[in-house]
């Protein structure tokens, strides 16, 4: 396995770890599930720095699997613009074990009618540090003796460094119909207010020369049920009293595909990506307001390697979007006897760009994985 093909494959796995459900489904960008792939295969004492940028615009509303095109036609759609920039530092404890730390920064805007008295469209904003992550990753097989395929497991802790109580001014909803300062919507809060545990699994395997299969799975478990932040949704309808406080939901992502070498420094990949927020948390309760949902996407990618640098571009395009009933939806349905399924806005695509730089602390001996990779 030559150096370029290996680094391109690691680049693909690195990019999979940046979870960002496309729309109002996820309460924020979550990009810290990188225990495995941000570090790649590092030698003992070696450092690696990576930066990841992600952007999406969500505006297409769904209830279940059905889109509501009238929301765009009558100008009542909610529009989120979400950008996130992460810095990840990885350290090689040895050739199989690495430590990783990610610090993310987010900038979000949200334009809506219903949050501003349903008469005027206004925007709310949030920016700042998001929830950070520290973790360990381990390749299950010795990379030197398993150059054509390997499996890696990552475990980590998500730390609530992001503000989960960000506020802005909302119009036409305060006393006497004036403005009022309120928490911004869950979808643009920089943090969620809870400590979490993450697990990630990554696999790659050479199919034939210049072609590789890759797969990545990630899960964030948030044991905290609610974070105490008021949504003001109960002011929209008395039936929404059970959605008055924000939930702290789990998140997940799965991805698999094939990568092919196109040139000495360029490879391309094509795969499928499935991600979202579950209805029920794995650990702890699931009450409070959340927008559960999932997105299935087709994900093309490009990967470029030059020296110590690796650049990756992924653009997952949504082909199936689903906003299922939440726990609060089911409770309201049971109370009223009428079917209820809240909506959520989704994006058409996500732009994901990653740049990685490897700093070798000492010369690395040539091997099938790293031929001629000695650095000064």
TIBAFI-45596 format. One record per atom (N, C-alpha, C): residue in one letter; y, x, z. Coordinates in steps of 0.001 Angstrom, whole numbers, plus 524288, in hexadecimal, padded with zeros to 5 digits. Each point is the difference from the previous one (the first is absolute). Last residue first. Example, Ala and Ser with C-alpha at 12.3 -4.5 7.8 and 13.67 -1.06 7.14 Angstrom:
2
S7F7368323281BA8
S804A6803348003C
S804427FCFE802DA
A7E9A8801227FFBA
A804A67FC8680000
A804B08038480000
// end
This chain:
376
X83C1082F57821DA
X802B5803A980381
X804577FD32802DD
X7EC8E7F9877F6EF
X805A97FFBA7FFEC
X8022D803DB803F5
X7ECE07F9FE7F4A8
X802978034F803DC
X805E47FFAD7FF4A
X7F1747F77A7F611
X8042E7FD2A802AA
X802AB8034C80426
X7F057801127F272
X804EE802D37FF44
X804957FD1F8028D
X7F09F7F3EE80055
X7FFDD804D87FD15
X80576802507FF70
X7F70C7F16080BEA
X80526802557FF8F
X7FFB88052F7FD01
X7F0D37F50080244
X804207FC34800F4
X80562802357FEF8
X7F09780A917FE77
X7FFDC7FBDD7FC0B
X804437FBF1800B3
X8053C811FD8076A
X7FB3D7FCF6800BF
X7FFC27FBF77FBAF
X80C26811FC8087E
X7FE837FCA07FBA8
X7FAD67FD4B80137
X80D1E805C280F6F
X7FBEF802267FCA1
X7FE9A7FC217FBC2
X812DB801B980963
X7FB407FCDA80017
X7FC078025D7FC47
X811D88078180BBF
X7FD237FF867FB13
X7FAEC7FD00800B2
X80EE87FADA80D26
X7FD64804EE7FEE5
X7FD1C7FF607FAD9
X80A807F27880652
X8018A803B780403
X7FD7B805547FF41
X805E47EFF97F23C
X7FB83802EE801F1
X801E080408803E9
X807507ECEA7F877
X801A88051E801E9
X7FB48802C28024A
X8047C7EEF87F1C6
X7FC548029B80384
X802098056D80160
X807F17EC317F920
X80074805B07FFA6
X7FC838027680419
X8040F7EC327F502
X7FD40802F280408
X8009B805D27FF0D
X807807EAF17FA9E
X8006E805997FEE8
X7FDAA802FC80497
X7FFDB7EADC7F74E
X7FED8803B880422
X8009C8058E7FE08
X8045B7E9C27FBA2
X8006B8056A7FE33
X7FF2D803A5804A5
X7FEAF7EA6D7F929
X7FE508038A80424
X7FFF7805907FDDE
X805847EA1B7FC0F
X800B7805657FE23
X7FEFA803AB80494
X7F9B17EB317FAD8
X801D9803A8803F4
X8007A8055E7FD79
X7FF947EA0E7F942
X7FDE28054F7FFEA
X8027F803248045F
X802BA7ED947FE3B
X7FCC4800AC7FB5A
X7FD5B805537FFF7
X805387F58D8122B
X80232803177FBBB
X7FC5B7FFFD7FB50
X8028D7F07F80F92
X7FD2A804B27FE69
X802E9802C67FB97
X8027B7F063810E3
X801CF802357FB08
X7FD3A805277FEFC
X7F9E07EDC580B0B
X801C38056E8006E
X801A5801D77FA99
X7FAE47ECB180C4D
X80068803197FB3C
X8017C8059C80155
X7F48A7EFED80B0F
X805068027D7FF1B
X7FFF0803507FB1A
X7F49F7EF038053B
X7FF378056C7FE63
X805628024E7FEC5
X7F58B7ED0C80800
X8048B803797FFF8
X7FE5B805707FE66
X7F9397E9CD80134
X7FF0A8056D7FE63
X805188030F80014
X7FD047EFC080CF6
X80192800FF7FA94
X7FF33805C37FEB7
X7FDAA7F8048110F
X7FC357FD977FC82
X8014B800B77FA4D
X8088D80669810B1
X8025A7FBD17FCDD
X7FC147FD087FCB6
X7FAF880E6480B6E
X803697FCAD80324
X801F97FB4C7FCE4
X7F5B780D467F7E8
X7FCC77FD28803BF
X803527FC2080324
X808B080B237F459
X7FCCA7FC477FD1C
X7FCA97FCBE803B2
X809B280DC98071A
X8037A7FBB77FE75
X7FCF37FBD27FD06
X7F70880F568047E
X801437FD0C804B9
X803797FB537FEC4
X7FBD780BE07F288
X7FB677FCEB8016C
X801017FCBA804DA
X80D2080BC47FA82
X7FF4D7FBDB7FC1A
X7FB827FC668018C
X802A380F1B80A04
X803CF7FBEA80148
X7FFCA7FB8A7FC09
X7F55680EAC7FD0C
X7FE3A7FD67804C8
X803B97FB9580170
X80068804447EC03
X800518032D804B6
X7FDC87FCF38049E
X7FB9B7FE697EA86
X801FA7FD8C804BF
X80015803EC80482
X80129808D17ED50
X7FCA77FC0F80280
X802AC7FD80804B0
X8058E80A107EDF0
X802557FF2D80523
X7FCD17FBBA802AB
X7FE0880E057EE4B
X7FDF67FBBC80335
X802D07FFE480546
X7FED28089E7EA87
X802DC7FFE3804F0
X7FE657FB2E8030D
X7FAC780D407EE17
X7FE5D7FB8D8033C
X802DF800588053B
X8036780C477F2D7
X7FD5E7FC497FC8A
X7FE0E7FB38802FE
X80ED8811BB8016F
X7FD217FBB08026A
X7FD9A7FC6B7FBE9
X80412815047FF71
X802177FB2C7FDBF
X7FCA57FB77801F0
X8049D815AD80580
X7FC7A7FB7D80036
X802BD7FB0C7FE1E
X8038E814A07FDD1
X802D47FB197FF31
X7FC0D7FB8580006
X802F181659804F4
X7FC967FB747FFD3
X803537FB227FF65
X800F5816BE7FF07
X802A27FB037FEFA
X7FBE77FBBE7FFA3
X802A0815A580746
X7FCC67FB6B7FEDA
X803697FB3A7FF2C
X7FF6481721801EB
X803267FB477FF7A
X7FC857FB847FE49
X7FF09814C480940
X7FD2E7FBB87FD8B
X8038A7FB3480004
X80133816E98030B
X8021E7FAB17FFD0
X7FC2E7FC367FD7C
X7FEA181323801E5
X7FF2E7FD8E80514
X801C67FA5880023
X7FC9D807037ED87
X800358038A80470
X7FEB27FD3A8050B
X8017D7F2957F35A
X8023D804F37FE4D
X8009580388804B8
X7F8407EB897F8B6
X7FF718044E803A8
X80237804F57FD9F
X7FF657E9047FE23
X80188805007FDB2
X7FFC0804368042B
X7F9DA7EA947FAF0
X7FFF78042F803DD
X80110805337FD4F
X800287E8D37FE10
X80098805157FD80
X8007E804228043B
X7F8677EA457FDE8
X8026A8045F802C3
X80050804C97FC7D
X7FBC07E8D6801E3
X8000A804D87FCF3
X802CA804508030D
X7F72D7ECF7805D4
X803458046B80191
X7FF4E804C07FC6E
X7FDD57E971803EF
X7FE17804277FC8F
X803AD80498800B5
X7FCC87F0AA80F12
X8031B802727FBE8
X7FCAD8038D7FC94
X800E67EFBB8102B
X7FC66803147FCCF
X803118020B7FB5B
X805527F85081447
X80165801047FA8E
X7FBB28033E7FD7E
X8042A7F25081231
X7FD86804837FD93
X80168800347FA3D
X805677F6A7814D8
X7FF907FFD57FA56
X7FD77804EB7FDEF
X80A557F54181200
X7FB56802AB7FE12
X7FFD77FFA27FA12
X80FAF7FEB980DE2
X7FEAB7FE177FAC3
X7FB22802F37FE38
X807BF7FA9C81439
X7FEB2804057FC2C
X7FF2A7FD547FAC6
X805E07FB50815A8
X801067FF5F7FA68
X7FE7D804D67FCEB
X7F6167F96A81228
X80521801BC7FE52
X800897FF9C7FA22
X7ECFB8038980907
X804197FC1680046
X8053E802617FE70
X7EDD280784801F6
X8028A7FFA37FADE
X8043C7FBCF7FFEB
X7F4B380E0780EFA
X8010E7FADE7FDD5
X80303800377FAEE
X7F2CD80FE0805F9
X804767FD2B80220
X800D37FAD97FD3D
X7F65580DB87F4F9
X8001E80058805B4
X804D97FD15801E9
X7FC727FEF77EE42
X7FAE0801E78019A
X7FF8180021805ED
X80CB07F2117F61F
X7FFB38058580158
X7FA8780172801C9
X805837F0367F22F
X7FE888012380567
X7FFC9805E7800D2
X8059D7F9F47EFA3
X8015C7FB668031B
X7FF1580113805C9
X80458810667F32B
X7FBEF7FC0D800F9
X802167FB618032C
X8098980D3C7F1AC
X8002D7FEBE80593
X7FBF67FBC080106
X8004C80EFB7EF61
X802A67FB838022D
X7FFE47FFBB805E2
X7F6D2808417EBE1
X802B580125804DD
X802827FB208022F
X7F46480A797EF34
X7FFFB7FB0C802E2
X802418010F80563
X7FD1A809287EB11
X802298007E80540
X800357FA948028C
X7F6D080C457EE99
X801717FAFA80249
X801C1800E880595
X800A080DB87EE67
X7FCB97FDB880405
X801E37FAA48019C
X802B5813387F3B9
X800517FA557FF90
X7FC477FDB0803F8
X80A9A813DB7FA44
X7FC177FCDB8029E
X800D47FA3E7FEF1
X804B4815887F8B7
X8016E7FA7E8006D
X7FB917FD13802A1
X808B3815557FDA7
X7FB8C7FC6580005
X8020F7FA7780096
X806AA815BD7FBDB
X801007FA688001E
X7FAED7FCE48000F
X8030E813037FD5B
X803097FEBA804A5
X800CD7FA21800C4
X7F582807A87F1B5
X7FF52803B280449
X803027FEAA804F5
X7FB347EFC67F479
X8021C8050B7FE71
X7FF5C803B3804A2
X7F8DF7EEF4800E8
X8025D7FF7E7FAD6
X801D2805337FDC6
X7F1317F77980F27
X8037B8043E7FE8B
X801F17FF427FA6B
X7F9FE7F07580DDB
X7FE52803197FB7A
X80407804317FED7
X7F8A17F0A980FC2
X80408803AD7FE56
X7FDD3803847FBB5
X7FBC57EBB3809A6
X7FE1F804B17FD52
X804AD803407FE51
X7FCC17F0F28109E
X800E78009E7FA6C
X7FDBD8050F7FDEF
X806187F2BC81272
X7FBDF802FD7FD73
X8012C800597FA2F
X8073D7F838814EE
X8014B801D07FABA
X7FB7B803317FDCC
X808CA7F34081172
X7FB578023D7FD8D
X801518015B7FA5A
X8099C7F9CD81437
X8006F8018B7FA86
X7FAD4802507FE36
X80B207F46F8114E
X7FB84802AB7FDA7
X80124801657FA57
X808547F8C1814E6
X8009D800B17FA5E
X7FB60803137FDDE
X806B37F3138125D
X7FD26804567FD96
X80192800707FA3E
X80DCD7F6CE80D75
X7FB017FF797FD3B
X7FD91805327FE6D
X80D867F62D80D88
X7FF4A8058D7FEBC
X7FAC0800767FD34
X80EFC7EF188027F
X7FADE8023F800F1
X8001D805E27FECC
X810CE7F30B805C3
X7FD54803157FBFF
X7FAC080209801ED
X809D77EDA2805E2
X7FFB78058A80177
X7FCB9802EE7FBFB
X802D77ED8B7FE78
X80512801AD80209
X8002C805D180147
X7F2917F2D87F91C
X8018B804887FCE4
X805318024A801D3
X7F7F17F0618071B
X7FC218042E800C5
X8011F804D27FCA9
X80AB37F0B97FEA5
X800A78025180532
X7FC2980475800ED
X803837F3BF7F0C7
X7FF51805A87FFAA
X800D2802B980539
X8024E7ED607FC7A
X7FA7B8013A7FF36
X7FEFA805E280022
X811557F85B8009C
X7FD4D8001B80512
X7FA3C8015C7FF88
X80E38807387F22C
X7FCEA7FB43800E4
X7FD6D8005E80553
X80CE980C2E7FAA6
X7FF547FD877FAE8
X7FD137FAD680079
X802DB80BA280E67
X804CE7FD127FED6
X7FFB47FD537FAB1
X7F29480B3E80662
X7FFAF7FAED80293
X804F37FCCF7FF2A
X7FE5A8119F7FA33
X7FD827FC507FC73
X7FF977FA9380271
X806E581110806F8
X8036C7FB7B7FF1B
X7FD9C7FC147FC28
X7F932810CC80844
X8008B7FF4A7FA5A
X804127FBE37FE92
X7FC9680E288114D
X800897FA987FE3A
X800D67FFC07FA1A
X7F57B80E8680C5A
X804B07FF517FCC9
X8001A7FA777FDC1
X7F1F48085480AC5
X8044F7FDBB802E6
X804F37FF037FCE6
X7EE0E8066E7FAC1
X803988040F801D4
X804DD7FDE1802B8
X7E9D77FA9B7FD03
X8055C7FED27FE60
X803A48041580260
X7ED9980369800D6
X7FFFF7FAFF7FD3C
X805637FE9A7FDDF
X7F5D18132D8033B
X804167FCAE80239
X800807FAF77FCCF
X7F42E80DCA7FAAF
X7FE117FC9480434
X8042E7FC6380241
X7FCCA809467ECF3
X8044C7FF53803B0
X7FE437FC6080469
X7F75A80CC37EF73
X7FF0B7FC05803FB
X8047F8000A803E0
X7FBC7806AC7EB24
X80365800978048C
X7FEEE7FB7B803B3
X7F54980A227EEEC
X800F47FB6B80348
X8036D8018B8049C
X7F770806C37EB5D
X80369800DB80472
X800A27FAF38031C
X7F4FA80B747EEC8
X800997FB4580319
X8031180124804F2
X7FA46808367EB44
X802CC800AD804E7
X800647FAC5802C8
X7F6DD80BFA7EE2B
X800857FB24802F0
X80287801368053C
X7FA168089F7EB10
X802928006F8050F
X800437FAA48028F
X7F66A80C6A7EEFF
X800837FB01802A9
X802AA800F18053C
X8012D80C387EDA9
X7FE8F7FF3980574
X800967FA508019F
X7FFA680FA47EED5
X800557FA7D8016C
X7FDE77FF3980589
X7FFEC810947F636
X805287FDDA7FEF0
X800A77FA4E80170
X7ECEA805F77FDD3
X80431803D77FFF1
X805317FD727FE7B
X7F37A7F2D380889
X7FED1804107FC24
X804B18039B7FFD0
X7FE757F52680E4B
X7FC817FD087FC9C
X7FDF7803767FBA5
X80775803FE8145F
X8004F8015F7FA77
X7FBF67FCD87FCF8
X8098A7FA1A81253
X7FB1F801EB7FDB5
X800D48012C7FA42
X809AD7F9D98147F
X800868016B7FA82
X7FAD9802537FE1B
X809A97F3FA81149
X7FB63802037FD46
X80199801D07FA96
X807DA7F920814CA
X800FC801947FA9E
X7FB208028E7FDB5
X8083D7F35481163
X7FB718027A7FD98
X8014A801497FA5E
X809FA7FA74813FE
X800268008E7FA54
X7FB28802DF7FE25
X80AE07F5A5811A4
X7FB438028B7FE23
X80035800167FA14
X80D9A7FC738124C
X7FED28000B7FA6D
X7FAD9802C47FEF9
X80C4F7F55881034
X7FBF1803D57FEC7
X7FEB27FF917FA33
X8125F7FB1280C7A
X7FB8B7FE717FCD8
X7FC268046E7FF42
X8123C7F76180BA1
X7FCAA804807FEF0
X7FB407FE147FCF5
X812667F54D7FEF8
X7FAFC800C180291
X7FD8E805407FEC7
X8106A7F7A07F8E5
X800307FFA9805A9
X7FAE2800E8802CD
X80675800867ECF9
X7FD7F7FB2A801C5
X7FFAE7FF8F805EB
X80E5E809827F0EB
X7FB44800BC80316
X7FDA57FAD78019D
X80EEE800827F46C
X7FDD5805437FF45
X7FAED800F5802F8
X806527ED337F852
X8007D802EA804D9
X7FDA78057A7FF33
X8000D7F1CD7F32C
X803668048D7FF69
X8012D802A48053D
X7F4AD7F0BF7FE27
X7FE9F8032F7FB78
X8036F804C17FF49
X802CE7F29480D69
X7FB9F8037B80124
X7FED8803C47FB7E
X813727F84D801B7
X7FAB57FE067FF13
X7FBED8043F80102
X811AD801E980A91
X7FEC17FF5D7FA7B
X7FA517FE577FF77
X80C007FB43810FA
X7FC54803DE7FDEC
X7FEFD7FF037FA32
X812757F98E806AB
X7FA887FEC98010D
X7FC958048F7FE46
X815837F840802AA
X7FCAF804A97FFBB
X7FA787FE92801B1
X80ED67F30A7F6C4
X7FD538015D804DB
X7FCAE804DB7FF21
X810C87F1F37F6FC
X7FC2F804457FFBF
X7FDA28012580555
X806B67EC517FCD3
X8021E8052C7FEEB
X7FBC5804277FFA7
X7FF9D7EC9F80477
X7FF0A801917FA9D
X8022D805497FE87
X8003C7F8298117A
X803DA7FD8F7FC86
X7FF75801D87FA58
X7F54380C0480B35
X802E07FB928023F
X804427FE107FC4B
X7F23F80A357F558
X801AA800AB8055C
X802997FB1B80227
X7F9DD8035A7EE22
X7FBC27FE7480380
X801828006C805B6
X8093D8058D7EF52
X7FF547FA507FFF4
X7FBC97FE17803BC
X7FE778142A7FB29
X8046D7FC7E7FF3C
X7FE5A7FA3E80035
X7FA0A814208084B
X7FE1E7FBA97FCD2
X804327FBBA80000
X7FE038162C80498
X802F57FB2580060
X7FDB97FBF97FC3A
X7F44380F4780971
X804417FFBB7FC40
X802C17FABF800BC
X7F02180E5E809C6
X802EC7FB247FF56
X804068007E7FBA8
X7ECA3809168091A
X804AE800A97FCC5
X8029C7FAB87FF0A
X7F0238063380A88
X803C37FC0C80199
X805198007B7FCE2
X7F11780BB87FFB2
X7FD9C7FAF17FECC
X803957FB7E8018C
X800D4816047FAF1
X802997FBA48029D
X7FD6A7FAE37FE5D
X7F5558128E8002B
X803947FCD37FCEA
X802507FB9080330
X7F2B680BCD80644
X80516802A57FFD7
X804057FCF07FCD8
X7EC4E7FD98807B0
X8043E7FC667FEA0
X8056D8028E8005C
X7EC43808147FAB3
X803B07FFFA80460
X804B47FC9E7FE8A
X7EA558034B7FAB2
X805137FE5D7FDFE
X803A57FF2D8049A
X7EDC780C307FD3F
X802FD7FC6980346
X8052B7FEE27FD54
X7EB7B806B27F88E
X8054A80127801A6
X802517FBCE80373
X7EEBC808FD7F2FA
X8013D7FCA68046D
X8057380157801E7
X7F1D18033D7EE10
X804D9800FB802D2
X800D47FC0080449
X7F087809327F1BD
X801447FBF2803C8
X804F880183802DD
X7F4A6804E47EC9F
X8036B801718044D
X801487FB4480359
X7F1FA808D17F006
X801B07FB58802D3
X8035A801CC80495
X7F92F808237EBA2
X8006B80067805AB
X801D17FACA80234
X7FA4D80CA47ED1C
X800797FAFA80297
X80039800AC805DD
X7FEAC80E3D7F3D1
X800337FBC17FC28
X800647FA968027C
X7FE878110E80935
X804C77FFFA7FCCC
X800767FB577FC55
X7F57B8073D810F3
X800047FAD57FD7D
X804D07FF707FC86
X7FC9280F5480A51
X7FABA7FEDA7FE14
X7FFA57FAAA7FD62
X8104A805D88070A
X7FE17804577FCD1
X7FAA87FED77FDAD
X8084E7F40C80C17
X802377FFE47FABD
X7FDFE804617FC75
X7F5A37F67180FE6
X802D3804E47FF2B
X80223800177FA71
X7FD357ED78808EB
X7FCCD804367FDE3
X80361804D27FF2B
X807AB7F0FA8072F
X7FAD57FFB980262
X7FC608044B7FE1A
X815627FFAC802EE
X7FC447FF987FBAD
X7FA868006080242
X811F17F97080A47
X7FB948039A7FFB8
X7FCBF7FEE87FB2B
X8141D7FC3D80B59
X7FC6E7FEBC7FBB7
X7FBC9804227FFAD
X810157F72A80E23
X7FC70804317FE7A
X7FCA17FE207FB80
X8148D7FA038082C
X7FA607FF3F7FF7A
X7FD1D804EB7FE92
X813987F3D680387
X7FD9A8050C800F7
X7FA197FF437FFE3
X8136A7F51A7FA39
X7FA49800568005A
X7FE4F8059380113
X811F37F0AF80038
X7FDBF8050E7FEA0
X7FA298001980137
X80F077F04F7FAF7
X7FBFA801A9803B1
X7FD59804FF7FE22
X813627FD967F97D
X7FBCE7FC2F8008E
X7FBE98022B803C2
X815F3803C27FCF7
X7FAA9801E4800A8
X7FC3F7FB6F80075
X8110C7FA727F655
X7FEF88037B80464
X7FA66801E180016
X80BA27EDB07F8E6
X7FEBD8055A7FE74
X7FEF780335804DE
X804E87EAEE7F756
X7FDDA8033D80430
X7FEF88056C7FDD2
X80A587EB797FB2E
X7FEA0805757FF06
X7FD578025F804C8
X805E37EC5F7F4CB
X7FF7F802C3804FC
X7FDAB8055C7FEE4
X80B117F0057F401
X7FC2780423800B0
X800218021E8058C
X8049E7EC517F56B
X8021E804BB80269
X7FB8D803EE800AF
X8055B7EBC27F6A7
X7FC808048A80006
X802DE804A580259
X802C77EA8E803E3
X80212804B87FD8C
X7FBF68045680044
X7FBE17EF1B80669
X8045C7FE907FC8E
X8023A804A47FD11
X7F2127FEDF80DF4
X7FE237FDA87FB1F
X8046D7FE857FC3D
X80036809A48115A
X801897FA8A7FFD1
X7FE907FD207FB0B
X7FB44811FD8032C
X805B07FF9480070
X801CA7FA5D7FF28
X7EE32806197FE42
X8019B80296804D9
X805DE7FF8880104
X7F7D97F95A7F065
X7FE4E7FCF48047E
X8019B8027980531
X803878081A7EED3
X803207FB6080127
X7FE8D7FDAF8054B
X7FE788152A7F92D
X7FD8B7FAE98007A
X804117FBB8800B2
X7FAE28169E7FDE7
X803A67FBF77FE3E
X7FD4B7FAB38003D
X7FE2F8150C807D0
X7FD5F7FAF67FF5B
X8041E7FBDE7FEBF
X7FB95816DA801C0
X803C47FBB37FF84
X7FCF77FAFF7FEE3
X7FC748156C807FD
X7FE5A7FAD87FE23
X804A87FC567FF77
X7F82281535803D0
X804CF7FD2F7FECA
X7FE677FAD87FD77
X7F660810E280C88
X800017FB7E7FC83
X805857FDE17FF4B
X7F2C2811C4806A5
X8053B7FDC080026
X800337FBA27FBF5
X7F02280C7A80B94
X8020B7FCFB7FB9B
X805977FE00800F9
X7F0E280F9980618
X804CD7FD87801D7
X802747FD227FB67
X7EC27809698062D
X8035A7FD837FC17
X804987FD5B8029C
X7EF3080F5F802FC
X8042C7FCF38026A
X803897FDEE7FBB8
X7EB45809D7803AB
X8041B7FDE87FCA4
X804047FCF980330
X7EE0180F037FFFD
X8036C7FC8B802FD
X804947FE687FC8D
X7EAE7806E47FBC4
X805AA800977FF86
X802C67FC1780377
X7EBA6809917F9F6
X802E67FCC3803B4
X805D4801237FF8C
X7F2B6809127F5F7
X7FE027FAAA8000F
X8033F7FC4580355
X80313812D27FDCB
X7FF7A7FDFD7FAA9
X7FE047FA697FFC1
X80A9380506810FD
X7FC478033D7FD1C
X7FF547FD7A7FAB2
X80E487FB4680915
X7FD8080236804A2
X7FB8B803877FE51
X811867F9C07F541
X7FA6D800E57FFC1
X7FDF28028E804F9
X8110D7F2AC7FBFA
X7FE7C8053E801C4
X7FA12800757FFF6
X811D77F3507F816
X7FA708009B80135
X7FED1805A88015A
X810BD7F0AD7FD83
X7FEB28057C800E4
X7FA4F80040801B2
X80E317F1997F5CF
X7FB0C80100802A3
X7FF0C805D380051
X80FB57F0337FBF7
X7FF0B8059D80047
X7FB0A800C98032A
X809277EECF7F43D
X7FCFD8025380444
X7FFFE805F07FF97
X80AD87ED387F935
X7FF4B805967FF12
X7FD5880258804C6
X8048C7EBBE7F605
X7FE248031880472
X7FF3C805A37FE46
X8086D7EB017FA68
X7FF49805867FEAF
X7FE50802EF804DD
X802FF7EACE7F7AB
X7FE0D803688042C
X7FF0E805787FDF7
X808E97EB8C7FC53
X7FFE0805377FDB4
X7FE91803C28045F
X7FE037E9C77FD00
X7FFF6804BC80334
X80021804CE7FC80
X804167E9FB7FEF7
X7FF8B804EC7FD20
X8006680484803D9
X7FBB17E9A97FE57
X801928043F80373
X7FEF9805227FD1E
X8040A7EC3B7F712
X7FC4A8042080157
X8026E803DE803D4
X8079F7F05E7F71A
X7FEE97FFD680599
X7FC358044B801AC
X807477F9A97EE55
X802F280413802C0
X7FF337FFE2805E6
X7F7937F5A87F1B8
X804437FD7C802DE
X80302803C780387
X7F1D78060E7F51B
X802FE7FC7A7FCA1
X804987FD80802DB
X7F3A980AA480909
X803788032E7FCC6
X803797FC797FCB4
X7F3A47F7A380A2F
X80370802CF8038D
X803D5803727FCFA
X7F2367F66E7F79F
X804D67FD13800C8
X803BB802C6803B4
X7EE44805F37FC03
X80422801D17FC75
X805247FD1D800AB
X7EEB08042580B84
X803EF7FBE17FFF6
X8049F801AB7FC90
X7E9C78052480197
X8057B8019A7FFD8
X803827FB2E7FFE3
X7EBDA8026A80808
X8035F7FD477FC4A
X805A7801F380066
X7F0688044480ACB
X7FFF3802DF7FB0D
X803D47FDCB7FC07
X804507FC9781393
X7FAB0800F17FE39
X8002C803647FB22
X810D77FBB7800CC
X7FD347FD5F80436
X7FA47800177FE7C
X8122480BDF7F960
X7FAB37FDE57FF99
X7FE9A7FD1A804F8
X811B4809677F447
X7FDE77FD4180486
X7FAA07FDB07FED6
X80CE1810D77F927
X7FC937FBCD7FE22
X7FD337FD798049E
X80B7F80F0E80199
X8030C7FB4F7FEC5
X7FCA97FB767FE21
X8023481676806AB
X7FCBE7FB4980055
X803687FB387FF30
X80002815DB7FBD8
X8034B7FB588004B
X7FC5B7FB4980016
X7FDDB8161280509
X7FE697FB357FD68
X804297FBD5800B2
X7FA998169180343
X803DF7FBD27FF31
X7FD4E7FB3B7FDB6
X7FD1A8152480985
X7FDDC7FB207FE05
X804547FBFA7FF82
X7FB268166880357
X803F87FBEF7FF55
X7FD707FB357FD9E
X7FA868133680B0F
X7FE6F7FB837FCE3
X804737FC0B7FFD4
X7FA80815B6804B3
X803E67FBE980058
X7FE6B7FBA07FC51
X7F70B8124880AB4
X800297FC2C7FBC6
X8042F7FBF780111
X7F7328145B80620
X804347FC39800B2
X7FFF07FC4D7FB58
X7F29180EFA80ADA
X801557FD147FB43
X804277FBF380156
X7F5528132780803
X803637FB6D80087
X800C97FD687FAB9
X7F0CF80DB780A6A
X8032F7FEAF7FB74
X803057FAF1800E9
X7F2C38089B80B85
X8053E8021080071
X8039C7FEB57FB7B
X7EC4A7FE7A7FBC8
X801D3800A480556
X805678028580013
X7FBD17F5627EEF3
X7FD6B80435802C4
X802478006A80584
X7FF007EDF87F433
X8033B8045A801AA
X7FCA180420802A0
X7FECD7EE407F314
X7FC9E803C980292
X8034B804C980129
X808C37ED387FF82
X7FC758023E7FC2B
X7FBFF80364802C6
X80F047F5C280754
X7FED180578800F7
X7FC8E802647FBC3
X805327EE1B7FFF7
X804C38030F7FFE2
X7FED6805C4800AD
X7F2887F2D2800D3
X80165801FC7FAE7
X8051D802E97FFCB
X7F7B67F8928104B
X7FC82802EA7FCA5
X802E9802CD7FBB1
X809127F55A80C3D
X7FD30803F3802F6
X7FC83803527FC87
X80D667F1667FD6F
X7FF2B804797FC9F
X7FCEA8043F802AC
X809AF7ED818028B
X7FA5B800797FFE5
X7FE5D804907FCB2
X811CB7F8F08038F
X7FE138043980339
X7FA1A800718001C
X80DB87F3DA7F851
X7FE93804627FCAC
X7FD2180434802ED
X808007EAFA7FED8
X7FCFC8034580396
X7FDAA804607FCCF
X810A67F0EA7FE76
X7FCD68042E7FDBB
X7FCD0802778045B
X804417ED39804C0
X8032E804807FEA1
X7FCA28038E7FCB1
X7F9CF7EF9180517
X804DC7FF9B802F1
X80395804917FEDF
X7F2487F7377F22E
X800338040A80403
X8052F7FFB3802DD
X7FECC7F3887F344
X7FB117FFCC802DA
X7FFFC8040780460
X80D6F7FCDB7F295
X800F17FE4480560
X7FB017FFF480332
X7FF1680CB27EFC2
X803227FB58800DC
X800D47FEC3805AF
X7F1A980C207F835
X8043D7FF0B7FC52
X802BD7FADC80117
X7F63380F2780C9C
X7FEE97FAFE7FD91
X804C57FE237FD06
X7FA21812D2805B9
X804D87FD177FF80
X7FEDD7FAE07FD4D
X7F729813F98076F
X7FF427FA607FFAB
X805347FD3E7FFD5
X7F7B58133D7FC0C
X805167FDB78012E
X7FFBC7FA207FF12
X7F1EA80C4B7FC96
X800A97FF1B80594
X805277FD7880159
X7FA0F8058F7EEC6
X7FD957FB24801B8
X801507FECA8059D
X8054380FEE7F7A4
X803537FB867FED0
X7FD957FAE8801CA
X7F68880FBD80214
X804B68001680335
X803307FB267FF0A
X7F15B802E47F572
X7FE927FE1A80527
X804B47FFE280399
X802A78071F7EF6F
X7FEC47FA717FF94
X7FEA07FDB78054E
X8029E812137FF1F
X804EA7FD2F7FF56
X7FF257FA267FF8D
X7F19E80B2380050
X8022D7FF7C8053B
X8052B7FD177FFC0
X7F871803F47F010
X7FCE27FC1F802BD
X802027FF228057F
X807AD80D3C7F607
X801577FAE57FDD7
X7FD137FBAC802D5
X7FC098116680438
X804FF7FE698023B
X801C17FABF7FDDC
X7F064807457F926
X7FF6A7FECF8057F
X805197FE028025A
X7FFE0805C87EE99
X7FD3A7FB1180088
X7FF6F7FE7B805B5
X807D9810687FC35
X8032C7FB957FE44
X7FD457FACB800E1
X7F70E81029803A3
X804187FEBE803D2
X803137FB297FE6A
X7EC41801567F93D
X80487803647FFF2
X8043B7FDF180392
X7EA7C7FEE08008F
X8049E7FCA580000
X804D08038080000
// end
